[in-house]
Amino acid sequence: MPPYLILVAGPYRSGTNDDPVLIAHNVEAMTATSLALFRAGHLPVMGEWFALPLIEHAGSTGIGDAVFNEIFHPISRRLVAKCDGCLRIGGPSTGADEMVALARQHGKRVYFSLAEIPAAT
């Protein structure tokens, strides 16, 4: 199997009430999964890696403001179209579920566990 570019989609804000500690836990879960994908020979990607620096640079004053909303999900929507697949992790998340739906619309592979993804050769 060749290395795949795989979007890791999981909850960011969902279930956190925008608590930064809980959001950090969600990001940590996606990051740990990304590391496992990398170690399996794939190229993981998270929308947060692209969106958060842009959101800060664009002058966002907080999660959910107009600048945040302009950038956060649109980055992942564009990104999933470029990926070979999407790995959905974690609990309930409208945004992550949207990434799964978009991946399917684009004919991309969709996974729900690391075990489903063979190591790259």
HELIX and SHEET records of a PDB file:
HELIX    1   1 PRO A   20  ARG A   39  1                                  20    
HELIX    2   2 GLY A   47  HIS A   57  1                                  11    
HELIX    3   3 ALA A   66  LYS A   82  1                                  17    
HELIX    4   4 THR A   94  GLN A  105  1                                  12    
HELIX    5   5 LEU A  114  GLU A  116  5                                   3    
SHEET    1   A 4 LEU A  43  VAL A  45  0                                        
SHEET    2   A 4 LEU A   5  ALA A   9  1                                        
SHEET    3   A 4 GLY A  85  ARG A  88  1                                        
SHEET    4   A 4 ARG A 109  TYR A 111  1                                        
END                                                                             
